[in-house]
Amino acid sequence: MQSIQNMGKPTFMQAPEVKMEELNNLFFELTQKNCNLKCSHCYIKRNPYKQEKDFIHLDKIKQTLILTKKENLKCIYLTGGEPMLHPDFNTILRLCLKFSNVTVLSNGTLINDKKARFLRKIDDESNFETIYRISLDHYNEQKNDELRGRGSYRKALLAIQSLYKYEFNPIISVVNYYNESREDLFKGFKEMLNKIDFEFEDINLKVIPYFNPAANNFEQVETNEFDKNNLDCSNSRIVSSKGVFCCPVLCNDFRARVGATAESFSKKVYLDTEKCFTCVKHGAKAFSNDWI
């Protein structure tokens, strides 16, 4: 990628191009801003394109699932905000499970024993699997609650215990705010979760890079220096109430909009934002499950 210097900051003449070969991961943003936590490091809170407290309409989800029925979907992701706050969440979950495996990205605060038992009933009605990714940003309670709010650690832990009790295999989703190695995070969570008899394995940890707004990630990166297949935009799209976008962290940002509906979205995107370079430096898919 070529760049020229302008006032000390790189200006890119041509951003790297990523072309999607097939759609494997379909995200639905059930709500832009509705959430019952106020995490200090939340990328949604700082995103000027995510200011409406809305819910995606059920009909838009139905339409998208029909239009993508012939795609090679490996997983559908329900995200937000907090997706379980959507008034039609249970209906949406049942509907998506008719088409594919479903991953729910939740802070876990709405999941207790009763809710987990109900979610097991929904899962048992389907031939596909529901995966719950619970946000817990550190194995140390104080460090987690400094970011996510007092009591969030214990509520997330209750959700993990409840889901595990009803034979789910929850994933811990960690925004790596403290910039620790994956090895250290895995060791810390394993020691912590073994105390509640949760058999924590490598597959149970999802590390998401911290999209730091103060970081200068615009560095000159040659297009052959990284594997484009390690980026979510290589096989994922996210649908919100405002259209189809190439990346969850850029959802509702006009620079990432690839179409109005799943019928005719672009399969080609350009890496031209700082968030794109955070993903490049991360070296792995930031949002979709690691094994897909």
C-alpha positions in Angstrom: 0.0 0.0 0.0 1.4 3.4 -1.0 1.2 6.5 1.2 2.2 10.1 1.2 3.0 12.2 4.2 0.6 15.1 5.0 1.2 17.2 8.1 3.0 14.3 9.7 0.1 11.8 9.2 0.1 9.2 6.5 -2.5 9.7 3.8 -3.3 6.6 1.9 -3.4 6.6 -1.9 -4.8 3.1 -2.1 -6.1 1.1 0.8 -5.8 -2.7 0.8 -8.8 -4.5 -0.7 -10.5 -7.5 0.8 -12.8 -9.6 -1.3 -15.3 -12.0 0.3 -15.3 -15.4 -1.4 -18.3 -16.7 0.5 -20.6 -15.6 3.4 -19.9 -17.9 6.4 -20.8 -15.6 9.3 -24.0 -13.5 9.4 -24.3 -10.9 12.2 -27.5 -9.2 13.2 -27.2 -6.0 15.3 -30.4 -6.4 17.3 -30.0 -2.9 18.8 -27.5 -0.1 18.3 -27.3 1.4 21.8 -29.7 -0.4 24.1 -27.6 -1.9 26.9 -27.9 -2.3 30.7 -24.2 -1.7 31.3 -22.1 1.4 30.7 -18.6 0.0 30.0 -16.0 2.7 30.0 -14.1 1.1 27.1 -17.1 0.3 24.9 -16.5 1.0 21.2 -20.2 1.5 20.6 -20.4 4.4 23.1 -17.6 6.2 21.3 -19.0 5.6 17.8 -20.8 8.7 16.4 -22.7 6.4 14.0 -24.3 4.5 16.9 -26.5 7.0 18.7 -30.0 5.7 18.3 -31.6 3.4 20.9 -33.5 1.3 18.4 -34.3 -2.3 17.8 -34.1 -4.0 14.4 -37.4 -5.1 13.1 -38.2 -8.8 13.1 -39.3 -8.6 9.4 -35.9 -7.4 8.4 -34.3 -10.5 10.0 -36.8 -12.8 8.3 -36.1 -11.2 4.9 -32.3 -11.5 5.4 -32.5 -15.1 6.4 -34.5 -15.9 3.3 -32.2 -14.0 1.0 -29.1 -15.7 2.5 -30.6 -19.2 2.6 -28.3 -20.4 -0.3 -25.2 -19.0 1.3 -22.7 -21.3 3.1 -23.6 -20.0 6.5 -21.6 -21.6 9.4 -23.0 -19.3 12.1 -25.4 -16.5 12.8 -24.4 -14.0 15.5 -26.9 -11.9 17.6 -25.2 -8.8 18.9 -25.9 -5.3 20.1 -25.8 -3.4 22.5 -27.2 -6.1 24.7 -29.1 -8.4 22.2 -31.2 -10.0 24.9 -32.9 -6.7 25.6 -34.7 -7.0 22.2 -38.4 -7.5 22.9 -38.5 -10.3 20.3 -35.2 -11.9 21.3 -36.7 -15.4 22.0 -38.6 -15.3 18.6 -35.4 -14.2 16.8 -33.3 -16.9 18.4 -35.8 -19.6 17.4 -36.0 -18.2 13.9 -32.3 -18.1 13.4 -31.8 -21.7 14.7 -33.9 -22.9 11.8 -31.1 -21.8 9.4 -27.8 -22.2 11.2 -25.9 -22.4 14.5 -26.3 -19.3 16.5 -23.9 -17.4 18.7 -25.3 -14.9 21.2 -22.9 -12.1 22.3 -24.2 -11.0 25.7 -22.9 -9.4 28.9 -24.7 -12.2 30.7 -26.6 -10.0 33.2 -30.0 -11.3 32.1 -29.1 -15.0 32.4 -29.8 -16.8 35.6 -30.8 -20.4 36.4 -34.4 -19.9 35.2 -33.4 -18.1 32.0 -30.7 -20.7 31.2 -33.3 -23.5 31.6 -35.6 -21.7 29.2 -32.7 -21.2 26.7 -31.9 -25.0 26.9 -35.5 -25.7 25.9 -35.2 -23.4 22.8 -31.9 -25.1 21.9 -33.4 -28.6 22.2 -36.1 -27.6 19.7 -33.5 -27.2 17.0 -31.1 -29.3 15.1 -28.5 -26.5 15.4 -26.5 -25.4 18.3 -26.7 -22.2 20.4 -23.4 -20.8 21.6 -23.3 -18.1 24.3 -20.3 -15.7 24.4 -20.3 -13.9 27.8 -18.4 -10.7 28.1 -15.9 -10.8 31.0 -12.9 -8.6 30.4 -10.6 -9.9 33.1 -10.3 -12.9 35.5 -9.6 -10.4 38.3 -12.9 -9.0 39.6 -11.6 -5.5 40.4 -10.0 -5.1 36.9 -13.2 -6.3 35.2 -15.5 -4.1 37.2 -13.3 -1.1 36.7 -14.3 -1.4 33.0 -17.7 -2.9 33.0 -19.2 -1.6 36.3 -19.6 -2.8 39.8 -21.2 -6.2 40.1 -20.8 -7.1 36.4 -18.1 -9.7 37.2 -20.4 -11.7 39.5 -23.4 -11.4 37.2 -21.3 -12.7 34.3 -20.0 -15.6 36.5 -23.6 -16.5 37.4 -24.5 -16.6 33.8 -21.6 -18.9 33.0 -22.5 -21.2 35.8 -26.1 -21.3 34.9 -25.4 -22.0 31.2 -22.9 -24.7 32.1 -25.4 -26.3 34.4 -27.8 -26.7 31.5 -25.2 -28.2 29.2 -24.1 -25.2 27.2 -20.4 -24.6 26.7 -20.1 -20.8 27.1 -17.2 -18.8 25.7 -15.6 -16.0 27.7 -15.3 -13.0 25.4 -12.5 -10.7 26.5 -11.8 -7.2 25.2 -8.1 -7.0 25.8 -8.0 -3.6 27.3 -5.0 -4.4 29.5 -3.0 -5.7 26.5 -2.1 -9.1 28.1 -1.0 -12.1 26.2 -3.5 -14.8 25.3 -1.5 -17.3 27.3 -1.7 -15.2 30.5 -5.4 -14.6 30.0 -6.1 -18.3 29.4 -4.1 -19.2 32.5 -5.9 -16.7 34.7 -9.4 -17.6 33.5 -8.7 -21.3 33.7 -7.6 -21.0 37.4 -10.6 -18.9 38.2 -13.2 -21.0 36.4 -11.8 -24.3 37.7 -13.0 -23.2 41.1 -16.6 -23.5 39.9 -15.9 -26.9 38.2 -16.1 -25.3 34.7 -13.7 -27.3 32.4 -12.1 -24.3 30.7 -10.3 -25.1 27.4 -8.8 -23.1 24.6 -12.0 -23.0 22.7 -13.7 -21.3 25.6 -11.7 -18.1 25.3 -12.3 -15.4 22.7 -9.9 -12.4 22.8 -11.0 -9.2 21.1 -8.6 -6.4 20.5 -9.2 -3.1 22.2 -10.1 -0.5 19.6 -8.3 2.4 21.3 -9.5 5.7 19.8 -6.2 7.4 21.0 -3.9 4.9 19.2 -2.4 5.9 15.9 -2.9 2.6 14.0 -2.4 4.2 10.6 0.9 2.7 9.7 2.2 1.8 6.3 1.3 -1.9 5.8 2.0 -3.6 2.5 -0.8 -5.7 1.2 1.3 -8.9 1.2 2.3 -8.5 4.9 -0.9 -10.0 6.4 -3.4 -12.7 5.7 -6.6 -11.2 4.6 -8.4 -14.5 5.5 -7.8 -13.6 9.1 -10.1 -10.6 8.9 -13.9 -10.9 9.6 -14.7 -8.9 6.5 -13.3 -11.8 4.4 -16.3 -14.0 5.2 -18.7 -12.0 7.4 -21.4 -9.3 7.0 -23.5 -7.6 9.7 -27.1 -6.4 9.2 -28.6 -3.6 11.2 -31.7 -1.4 10.9 -29.6 0.8 8.6 -28.4 -1.7 6.0 -25.6 -4.2 5.5 -22.0 -3.5 6.8 -18.7 -5.3 6.4 -17.7 -5.3 10.1 -19.4 -5.3 13.5 -17.1 -2.6 14.9 -17.9 -0.4 11.9 -21.6 -1.1 11.8 -23.7 1.9 10.8 -20.5 3.8 9.7 -21.1 4.9 6.1 -17.5 4.0 5.2 -18.3 0.3 5.9 -21.8 0.1 4.3 -21.9 -2.4 1.5 -25.6 -2.4 0.7 -29.2 -1.9 1.7 -30.2 -5.5 1.9 -28.6 -9.0 1.8 -29.9 -9.4 -1.7 -27.3 -7.1 -3.4 -24.5 -6.2 -1.0 -20.9 -5.7 -2.2 -18.4 -8.5 -1.7 -15.5 -6.1 -1.9 -14.3 -3.7 0.9 -11.3 -1.5 1.5 -9.3 -1.3 4.8 -9.3 2.5 5.2 -10.1 3.2 8.8 -8.0 3.0 12.0 -10.2 0.1 13.3 -9.3 -1.9 10.2 -5.6 -1.6 11.1 -6.4 -2.7 14.7 -7.8 -5.9 13.2 -4.8 -6.3 10.9 -2.4 -6.0 13.9 -4.5 -8.4 15.9 -3.8 -11.1 13.3 -7.0 -13.1 13.8 -10.7 -12.7 13.3 -11.8 -10.2 16.0 -15.5 -11.0 16.2 -16.4 -14.4 14.6 -15.7 -17.7 16.4 -12.1 -18.7 16.1 -12.9 -22.2 14.7 -15.0 -20.9 11.8 
